[in-house]
Amino acid sequence: MRRSLAQEQATLPGLHPENKRKMTDTPTAERLLHAFAGVSLTIIQYAAGEEILRRMTPLSGVQEAILQQLGLGTHLYRQLEIQHMRS
């Protein structure tokens, strides 16, 4: 992440809980992981067991920026949410 930010001369906001507007070009692994602390996946299987409904927490702007900077994009995250899936 740091290498990527340095190459693009970019910074990330929102990683400092005491000041969400503070920008950083040297984020720590702890702060990056903490940015995803609220992410959850809910899986609901109907009683008949035929359909599964999956819902994921929407990504925040900071989370999207982190994934983009890591070259992962948000499409990988969104692929995890499959609205209707036959078992």
Secondary structure, DSSP 8 states (H G I E B T S, - for coil): -HHHHHHHT--EES--TT-TT-EESS--HHHHHHTTTT--EEEEE-TTSSEEEEEE----HHHHHHHHHTT-TTHHHHHT--SSEE-
